[in-house]
Amino acid sequence: MGVCLVFVLSCVTACAFAFSHVSGDLTGWRVNLLLFSWSIASCISLWAVRHGQQKCWLSWNGHVWQVLPLSANGLAQKSWVDCAMTVHLDLQQHMLVSAFNHTGFRQWFWVSQKSFPDRWHGFRCAVYSRSESIFFH
C-alpha cells in the first residue's frame, strides 16, 4: 500500500507541475506547495524502500551470484536460485546493484563500504566479474 500511495502522490504532483507550467501559474505559494509535496513523496518513497527490504548476503562463487536472505539471528538461510549481477551506479564507497535470475526477477541492493570495509575491494572486483550464467542479457 505504501509504494502505491507514493506513486499516486508523485503522479499527482507531476500533473500539477505540468498543469501549472502550461497555464503560466507556476509562481508564488503554488510552487512552494508543489515542491514541498514532491519532497515529502520522495522522502516517503526512500523510507519505504529502505525499511521494506529484507537484509541479505550477496555470495559470489566465481561463476554466479546467490542472494542469501538473513534470518532474525543474522544467519544466512537457504539461498535463492543463481543470479547475475548488474552495476547501475558506482560511487566508489557506495554502489547500486541489482541481481536477476533466469525468470527475470530483479532485486535491487544499495551496498556501502561501511557494511564490510575489509571485503569491499573484493566485492567490487567480483561485481565487475562476468557471470557465466545463460540468462545474461
C-alpha positions as CSV (number, residue, x, y, z in Angstrom):
1,M,0.0,0.0,0.0
2,G,2.8,2.4,0.8
3,V,4.5,2.2,-2.6
4,C,1.2,2.7,-4.4
5,L,0.5,5.7,-2.3
6,V,3.9,7.2,-3.0
7,F,3.4,6.5,-6.7
8,V,0.0,8.2,-6.8
9,L,1.3,11.2,-4.9
10,S,4.2,11.5,-7.2
11,C,1.9,11.3,-10.3
12,V,-0.5,13.9,-8.9
13,T,2.5,16.2,-8.1
14,A,3.9,15.8,-11.7
15,C,0.5,16.5,-13.2
16,A,0.1,19.6,-11.0
17,F,3.6,20.8,-12.2
18,A,2.6,20.2,-15.8
19,F,-0.7,21.9,-15.5
20,S,0.8,24.9,-13.7
21,H,3.5,25.3,-16.2
22,V,1.1,25.1,-19.2
23,S,-1.3,27.6,-17.6
24,G,1.5,30.0,-16.6
25,D,0.5,29.8,-13.0
26,L,3.8,28.4,-11.6
27,T,4.6,31.3,-9.2
28,G,4.3,32.1,-5.5
29,W,2.8,29.7,-3.0
30,R,1.8,27.1,-5.5
31,V,5.4,26.4,-6.5
32,N,6.3,26.1,-2.8
33,L,3.4,23.8,-2.1
34,L,4.2,21.6,-5.1
35,L,7.9,21.4,-4.2
36,F,7.0,20.5,-0.6
37,S,4.7,17.8,-1.8
38,W,7.3,16.4,-4.1
39,S,9.9,16.4,-1.3
40,I,7.6,14.6,1.1
41,A,6.8,12.0,-1.6
42,S,10.5,11.5,-2.2
43,C,11.2,11.1,1.5
44,I,8.3,8.6,1.9
45,S,9.5,6.5,-1.0
46,L,13.1,6.4,0.2
47,W,11.9,5.4,3.7
48,A,9.5,2.7,2.2
49,V,12.3,1.2,0.1
50,R,14.8,1.3,2.9
51,H,12.6,-0.3,5.5
52,G,10.8,-2.7,3.2
53,Q,13.9,-4.6,2.2
54,Q,15.0,-7.8,3.8
55,K,18.6,-7.9,4.8
56,C,20.6,-10.3,2.5
57,W,24.1,-11.6,2.0
58,L,25.4,-11.5,-1.6
59,S,27.5,-14.5,-2.3
60,W,29.8,-14.9,-5.4
61,N,31.2,-18.4,-6.1
62,G,33.3,-17.4,-9.0
63,H,30.6,-18.2,-11.6
64,V,27.3,-16.8,-10.4
65,W,25.8,-14.8,-7.6
66,Q,23.5,-16.1,-4.9
67,V,21.2,-14.0,-2.7
68,L,21.1,-15.4,0.8
69,P,18.3,-13.9,3.0
70,L,19.3,-13.4,6.6
71,S,17.2,-14.7,9.4
72,A,16.4,-12.8,12.5
73,N,19.5,-14.1,14.3
74,G,21.7,-12.9,11.4
75,L,22.4,-16.3,9.9
76,A,22.1,-16.9,6.1
77,Q,19.0,-19.0,5.1
78,K,18.6,-21.3,2.1
79,S,19.8,-19.5,-1.0
80,W,17.7,-18.3,-3.9
81,V,18.5,-19.5,-7.4
82,D,21.6,-18.4,-9.1
83,C,21.6,-14.8,-10.2
84,A,23.6,-12.4,-12.5
85,M,24.7,-9.0,-11.2
86,T,24.4,-5.6,-12.8
87,V,26.0,-2.4,-11.6
88,H,23.8,0.6,-12.1
89,L,25.6,3.3,-10.0
90,D,29.2,3.2,-8.7
91,L,30.2,6.0,-6.2
92,Q,33.3,4.2,-5.0
93,Q,32.2,3.9,-1.4
94,H,28.5,3.1,-2.3
95,M,27.1,1.0,-5.2
96,L,23.6,0.4,-6.5
97,V,23.5,-3.1,-8.0
98,S,20.7,-5.5,-9.0
99,A,20.6,-9.3,-9.1
100,F,18.4,-11.0,-11.6
101,N,17.6,-14.7,-12.2
102,H,16.5,-16.7,-15.2
103,T,12.8,-15.9,-14.6
104,G,13.5,-12.2,-15.0
105,F,13.0,-11.4,-11.3
106,R,15.3,-8.5,-10.3
107,Q,16.2,-7.5,-6.8
108,W,17.9,-4.2,-6.0
109,F,20.7,-3.6,-3.5
110,W,22.3,-0.4,-2.1
111,V,25.7,-1.6,-0.9
112,S,28.0,0.5,1.3
113,Q,31.7,0.1,2.1
114,K,30.8,0.8,5.8
115,S,28.9,-2.6,5.8
116,F,32.0,-4.6,5.2
117,P,35.2,-2.4,4.8
118,D,37.6,-5.3,4.9
119,R,35.9,-7.1,2.0
120,W,35.0,-4.0,-0.1
121,H,37.7,-4.3,-2.7
122,G,37.0,-8.0,-3.3
123,F,33.3,-7.3,-3.6
124,R,33.9,-4.5,-6.2
125,C,36.2,-6.9,-8.2
126,A,33.5,-9.7,-8.0
127,V,30.7,-7.3,-9.1
128,Y,32.6,-6.4,-12.2
129,S,33.4,-10.0,-13.0
130,R,31.3,-11.5,-15.7
131,S,28.8,-14.2,-14.7
132,E,28.8,-17.4,-16.6
133,S,25.0,-17.5,-16.5
134,I,23.0,-18.5,-19.5
135,F,20.4,-15.8,-18.8
136,F,22.8,-12.9,-19.1
137,H,21.3,-10.1,-21.2
